[in-house]
Amino acid sequence: MMRFDYYKRHARTRLALLAGLVLLPLASVAQDDAWGDDPWASENVSPWSWYGFVEGAAGVRTDENPLIDEDMPLGELRLQVEGEYQGDGATWDFKLDGIADGVEDDFTGNVREAKVSFTLGERTDVRAGRQILTWGTGDLVFLNDLFPKDWVSFLSGRDREYLKAPSDAIRTSWFGDNVNVDLAVLPFREPDVYIDGTRLSYWNPRAGRRVAAPPKLRTTEPARTVENSEAALRVYGMAGDQEWAVYGYRGFAGQPEAVDTDTGRPTFARLDSLGASLRGPLGDALYNLEFAYHNAPDDPDGDDPRVPNDELRFLTGYEREAFTNFNVGVQYYLEWMQDYDAFRETYPFATDERPEEKRHVVTLRLTWRLMRDNLVLGLMNFHSPNEEDSFIRPTVEYRITDQLYFNTGANLFEGQSPATFYGQFEPDSSVYARLRYNF
């Protein structure tokens, strides 16, 4: 159970820090508002704008996980302060989080955004600094979006926005008459926030069972050198009412699925990717198609069990409004290992837990907006028919006032085998609730 005595002893300090962080931007806003009755106010408008939220969140497992003593994968008080400074030639954006974490008994800070945006000429925009990068057409399914993800946040009950982790990057966008180009360069490799056993257990093929911290998963990180920098490219445009895009990526996999030969620890394999997508209207609905080829340059023949195999990924989706304010979206997703024969012959662990050549996943999203959009009921279901596992995410969002929001939901996992992607998290199924005040 959570160490409530510890949390109680430090609650006043944490709340004081959070209150100070809240009052600082509010005081700045109040000072700006003081000019409201001044006829010369337009000459004294601050170039700064501040906003953010305070949120309390808690989640509890629906069943006991014998590997983790803590019953709550989520228990925190979070403050986010977001600021924007409009300069003469550039815009500066900041987004800072302060978290009083009752699960890990810690108070931490996180810079989610600290970037500058400016233009070069009439056709080029540049964003440099810490930022969230994303593209692609999938709904919670990623083929060509190989930017960092925070899977711990997503699977433990935090807001969906925290699935996308920040990167230190330079993103340059060029806008042509018919073709546009995005180039994102990450000077230092940015991995996913992966499951390390502290909040959620996971399947360890070497041990042949689920494991959890302590000890938490330790990895070998590639050197932070220019040679290990990452780059992602998107070329896109419109053909009539159809949106097309071509993608390229060179860097590293976000998950530690390779093995370092020197230390024997998990590490991050080199990854090259090439893909494309198409999206547009189809009758009274919307469709999307996307594919990507993930190439492992360190294992061209696919016979090295320490390196992930080459993989083809394919996605097709369809979304429409079934009736007023009720949307239905379905997707089919395929992961296809390309050198499976070589992988099968060299697989070093138990053969009955060996991944299959193809992994099929079907998703269903239902969204129902009620009470003038003040109440939103949602359901997202992931199901793999060949691996026989599922991930179900029911959600309820209720806007109490313009500033106060309540969210509740669940992360429910089920699988016939603990070695499958969703099945490994079955003991970590949980329900959660969040209350947020925006300012």
C-alpha positions in Angstrom: 0.0 0.0 0.0 1.0 3.6 -0.5 3.0 5.1 2.4 0.4 7.6 3.5 2.4 8.6 6.5 5.3 9.8 4.3 2.9 11.6 2.0 1.2 13.3 4.9 4.5 14.5 6.4 5.5 16.2 3.2 2.0 17.3 2.0 2.4 20.8 3.3 5.7 21.4 1.6 4.4 20.0 -1.7 1.2 22.0 -1.6 3.1 25.2 -0.7 5.3 24.8 -3.7 2.4 24.1 -6.0 0.4 27.0 -4.5 3.4 29.3 -5.2 3.7 28.1 -8.8 0.0 28.7 -9.3 -0.1 32.2 -7.7 2.9 33.4 -9.7 1.2 33.3 -13.1 -2.1 34.3 -11.6 -0.6 37.4 -10.1 1.0 38.2 -13.5 -2.4 37.9 -15.2 -4.1 40.0 -12.5 -1.5 42.7 -13.0 -2.2 42.7 -16.7 -6.0 42.9 -16.1 -5.5 45.9 -13.9 -5.1 47.9 -17.1 -8.7 47.1 -18.1 -10.1 50.5 -17.1 -7.2 52.5 -18.5 -7.9 54.1 -21.8 -4.2 53.7 -22.6 -4.3 49.9 -21.9 -3.6 48.9 -25.5 -0.2 50.5 -25.2 0.6 48.5 -22.0 -0.5 45.0 -23.0 2.0 42.5 -21.9 3.6 40.3 -24.6 3.3 37.4 -22.1 0.2 35.2 -21.8 -0.1 32.6 -19.0 -2.5 29.7 -18.4 -2.4 26.2 -17.1 -4.2 23.8 -14.8 -4.1 22.0 -11.4 -5.1 18.4 -11.5 -5.5 15.6 -8.9 -5.4 12.1 -10.2 -5.7 8.6 -8.6 -5.9 5.1 -10.0 -6.2 1.7 -8.4 -5.7 -1.8 -9.7 -8.8 -3.9 -10.2 -7.0 -7.0 -8.9 -3.9 -7.7 -6.9 -0.5 -7.8 -8.8 1.7 -10.1 -6.7 4.8 -8.6 -8.2 4.1 -5.0 -7.1 3.3 -4.0 -3.5 1.8 -0.7 -4.5 -2.0 -1.0 -5.2 -2.1 2.3 -7.0 -0.3 2.8 -10.4 -1.4 6.5 -10.2 -1.7 9.0 -7.4 -0.5 12.5 -7.9 -1.2 16.3 -7.7 -0.1 18.0 -10.9 0.4 21.7 -11.8 1.0 22.7 -15.4 2.0 26.3 -16.2 2.0 27.3 -19.8 3.4 30.6 -21.1 3.8 32.3 -24.5 5.9 35.4 -25.2 5.2 37.2 -28.5 8.4 39.0 -29.6 9.0 41.1 -32.6 10.5 38.4 -34.7 9.8 35.2 -32.7 7.4 33.5 -30.4 8.6 31.7 -27.2 6.6 28.9 -25.7 7.0 27.2 -22.3 5.1 24.4 -20.7 6.2 23.2 -17.3 4.8 20.5 -15.0 5.3 20.1 -11.3 4.2 16.7 -9.8 3.7 15.6 -6.3 3.8 11.9 -6.8 2.3 9.7 -4.1 3.2 6.4 -5.9 7.0 7.1 -6.0 6.9 9.5 -2.9 8.6 12.2 -4.9 8.2 15.8 -6.1 9.4 16.3 -9.6 9.5 18.9 -12.4 9.2 18.3 -16.1 9.8 20.6 -19.0 7.3 19.6 -21.7 7.9 22.5 -23.9 10.5 25.2 -24.2 10.8 26.3 -27.8 11.2 29.3 -30.0 9.3 29.7 -33.3 10.2 32.1 -36.2 10.0 32.4 -39.9 12.6 32.4 -42.6 11.4 34.2 -45.7 7.8 33.7 -46.7 7.6 29.9 -46.9 9.7 28.5 -44.1 8.8 28.1 -40.4 11.3 27.0 -37.7 10.6 25.6 -34.2 13.7 24.9 -32.1 13.8 23.6 -28.6 11.9 21.1 -26.5 8.6 20.3 -28.2 6.0 17.6 -28.9 6.4 16.1 -32.4 3.8 14.0 -34.1 2.4 13.0 -37.5 0.6 10.0 -39.2 -3.0 9.0 -39.5 -3.5 6.3 -36.9 -5.7 6.5 -33.8 -3.4 5.4 -31.0 -1.6 3.2 -33.5 1.8 4.4 -34.7 3.5 3.4 -37.9 5.5 6.5 -39.2 5.2 8.5 -36.0 8.4 7.3 -34.4 8.8 10.2 -32.0 9.0 9.5 -28.3 5.9 8.1 -26.4 5.3 7.9 -22.7 3.8 4.4 -22.3 3.9 4.6 -18.5 1.6 7.6 -18.4 -0.8 6.1 -21.0 -1.2 2.8 -19.3 -1.4 4.1 -15.7 -4.3 6.6 -16.3 -2.8 10.0 -17.0 -4.4 12.3 -19.5 -4.0 11.1 -23.2 -1.9 14.2 -23.9 0.9 12.6 -21.9 1.2 9.7 -24.3 3.3 12.0 -26.5 6.6 12.7 -24.8 8.7 15.8 -25.6 11.9 15.9 -27.7 14.8 18.3 -28.0 14.5 19.0 -31.7 14.7 21.5 -34.6 11.7 21.3 -36.9 11.7 23.1 -40.2 8.6 23.4 -42.3 8.6 24.6 -45.9 5.3 25.3 -47.6 5.1 25.1 -51.4 2.3 25.6 -53.8 1.5 21.9 -54.1 4.0 20.1 -51.9 5.1 20.8 -48.3 8.1 19.5 -46.4 8.7 18.9 -42.7 12.1 18.0 -41.4 12.7 17.2 -37.7 16.3 16.8 -36.4 16.8 15.4 -32.9 20.5 16.1 -32.1 20.3 13.7 -29.1 18.5 10.4 -29.2 15.1 10.4 -27.4 13.8 7.0 -26.4 10.2 6.2 -25.3 9.3 6.3 -21.6 9.1 2.5 -21.5 7.8 0.1 -18.9 10.6 -0.5 -16.4 8.7 -2.4 -13.7 8.2 0.4 -11.2 4.4 1.0 -11.8 3.6 -1.8 -14.2 4.9 -5.3 -14.5 6.0 -6.7 -17.9 6.9 -9.9 -19.7 10.6 -10.8 -19.7 11.3 -13.5 -22.3 14.7 -14.2 -20.8 13.2 -15.0 -17.4 10.1 -16.7 -19.0 7.7 -14.8 -16.8 6.3 -11.4 -15.8 8.7 -9.3 -13.7 8.7 -6.0 -11.9 10.9 -3.7 -9.8 12.9 -4.0 -7.8 15.2 -4.1 -9.6 13.7 -1.9 -12.4 14.8 -2.5 -15.9 18.3 -1.3 -16.7 19.3 -0.6 -20.2 22.4 0.4 -22.2 22.0 3.7 -23.8 23.7 4.5 -27.2 26.2 7.3 -26.9 24.9 10.8 -27.2 27.0 11.7 -30.3 26.3 13.3 -33.7 26.5 9.9 -35.3 23.5 8.8 -33.1 21.3 11.8 -33.8 17.9 11.2 -35.3 16.1 12.7 -38.2 12.5 12.4 -39.5 11.1 13.7 -42.8 7.6 14.2 -44.1 6.6 15.3 -47.6 2.9 16.0 -48.0 0.2 17.7 -49.9 -3.3 17.5 -51.3 -4.6 15.7 -54.4 -8.1 17.1 -54.8 -9.7 16.3 -51.4 -7.2 13.6 -50.6 -4.3 14.2 -48.2 -1.2 12.3 -49.1 2.2 12.0 -47.3 5.5 10.2 -47.6 7.7 9.6 -44.5 11.3 8.8 -43.8 13.1 8.2 -40.5 16.6 7.3 -39.4 17.5 6.8 -35.8 16.8 4.2 -33.1 13.8 2.2 -31.9 12.0 3.7 -29.0 11.8 0.5 -27.0 14.8 -1.5 -25.6 14.1 -4.6 -27.6 17.7 -5.4 -28.6 20.5 -6.8 -26.5 23.9 -5.2 -25.9 26.6 -7.7 -26.6 29.0 -6.2 -24.0 26.7 -5.8 -21.0 24.0 -8.3 -21.8 21.4 -5.5 -21.0 18.5 -4.5 -23.2 19.4 -1.7 -25.6 17.9 0.3 -28.5 18.4 -1.1 -32.0 19.2 1.2 -35.0 16.1 1.8 -37.1 15.5 3.1 -40.6 11.9 3.6 -41.8 10.1 4.5 -45.0 6.3 4.9 -45.3 3.3 6.7 -46.8 -0.3 7.6 -46.0 -3.5 8.6 -47.7 -6.5 10.2 -46.0 -9.7 11.8 -47.1 -13.5 11.6 -47.4 -15.3 8.5 -48.5 -19.0 9.1 -48.9 -20.3 10.5 -45.7 -17.2 9.1 -43.8 -13.5 9.5 -43.5 -10.9 6.8 -44.4 -7.2 6.5 -43.9 -4.5 4.2 -45.3 -0.9 4.0 -44.0 2.1 1.7 -44.3 5.7 1.7 -43.1 8.7 -0.5 -43.6 10.9 -0.7 -40.5 14.4 -1.8 -41.4 17.0 -3.0 -38.8 20.3 -2.1 -40.5 22.3 -4.0 -37.9 20.7 -7.3 -38.9 20.0 -7.4 -42.7 19.4 -11.2 -42.7 17.1 -11.3 -39.7 19.1 -14.1 -38.1 20.5 -12.2 -35.1 18.2 -12.9 -32.1 19.7 -9.8 -30.3 18.2 -7.4 -32.9 14.5 -6.9 -33.8 13.5 -8.3 -37.2 12.6 -6.1 -40.2 8.9 -5.3 -40.1 6.1 -4.2 -42.4 3.3 -2.3 -40.8 0.0 -1.6 -42.4 -3.1 0.3 -41.2 -6.5 1.1 -42.6 -9.2 3.0 -40.8 -12.8 4.2 -41.3 -14.7 6.8 -39.2 -18.2 8.2 -39.6 -21.0 9.8 -37.5 -23.6 7.0 -37.0 -26.2 9.4 -35.7 -26.1 12.9 -34.2 -23.1 13.3 -31.9 -22.3 9.6 -32.0 -19.1 8.7 -33.9 -17.8 5.3 -34.8 -14.2 4.6 -35.8 -12.7 1.2 -36.8 -9.1 0.3 -37.7 -7.2 -2.8 -38.9 -3.5 -2.9 -38.1 -0.9 -5.4 -39.2 2.7 -6.0 -38.0 4.4 -8.5 -40.3 7.9 -9.8 -39.5 9.9 -10.0 -42.7 12.6 -12.6 -42.0 10.5 -14.9 -39.8 12.2 -18.2 -40.9 15.6 -16.9 -39.7 14.0 -15.5 -36.6 12.3 -18.7 -35.8 15.4 -20.8 -36.2 17.5 -18.5 -33.9 14.9 -17.6 -31.3 16.8 -18.2 -28.0 13.8 -18.6 -25.6 10.9 -21.0 -25.1 9.3 -21.7 -28.4 5.7 -21.8 -27.1 6.2 -18.1 -26.2 7.7 -17.1 -29.5 6.0 -14.2 -31.3 4.0 -15.1 -34.4 5.0 -14.0 -37.9 2.0 -11.6 -38.1 0.2 -9.7 -35.4 -3.3 -8.6 -36.3 -5.1 -5.9 -34.3 -8.6 -4.5 -34.7 -9.6 -1.3 -32.9 -13.1 0.1 -32.3 -13.7 3.7 -31.0 -17.1 4.9 -29.9 -17.7 8.5 -28.9 -21.0 10.0 -27.8 -21.3 13.7 -27.0 -24.2 14.7 -24.7 -25.5 17.7 -22.8 -24.1 20.2 -25.4 -20.8 18.5 -25.3 -20.5 18.8 -21.5 -20.6 15.0 -21.2 -18.5 12.8 -23.4 -18.7 9.0 -23.2 -16.0 7.1 -25.0 -14.8 3.5 -25.6 -11.6 2.4 -27.2 -11.1 -1.3 -27.7 -7.9 -3.0 -29.0 -8.2 -6.7 -29.9 -5.7 -9.1 -31.5 -7.6 -12.1 -32.8 -4.5 -14.2 -33.4 -2.7 -13.4 -30.1 -6.1 -13.6 -28.3 -5.5 -10.5 -26.1 -7.4 -7.2 -25.7 -7.0 -3.7 -24.2 -10.3 -1.8 -23.4 -10.4 1.9 -22.5 -13.8 3.2 -21.4 -13.8 6.9 -20.5 -16.2 9.5 -19.1 -15.5 13.2 -19.4 -17.7 15.8 -17.7 -17.3 19.5 -17.8 -18.6 20.8 -14.5 -17.9 24.5 -15.3 -15.8 26.2 -18.0 -12.8 25.7 -15.8 -13.5 22.5 -13.9 -13.3 19.1 -15.6 -13.8 15.6 -14.3 -12.5 12.5 -16.0 -12.8 8.8 -15.1 -12.0 5.6 -17.0 -10.3 2.3 -17.0 -7.4 0.5 -18.6 -8.5 -3.2 -18.8 -6.2 -5.9 -20.2 -6.9 -9.5 -21.0 -4.9 -12.2 -22.6 -4.7 -16.0 -23.0 -0.9 -15.8 -22.6 1.3 -13.5 -20.4 3.8 -13.3 -23.3 1.5 -11.3 -25.6 1.5 -7.5 -25.9 -1.7 -6.8 -24.0 -1.7 -10.0 -22.0 1.5 -9.1 -20.1 -0.3 -6.2 -18.5 -3.4 -8.1 -17.2 -2.4 -7.8 -13.5 -2.1 -4.1 -14.0 -5.7 -3.4 -15.1 -6.9 -0.3 -13.3 -9.6 2.3 -12.9 -8.8 6.0 -12.4 -10.3 9.4 -11.9 -8.9 12.9 -12.5 -10.2 16.4 -11.5 -8.7 19.3 -13.3 -9.1 23.1 -12.8 -8.0 25.3 -15.7 -6.8 28.8 -15.1 
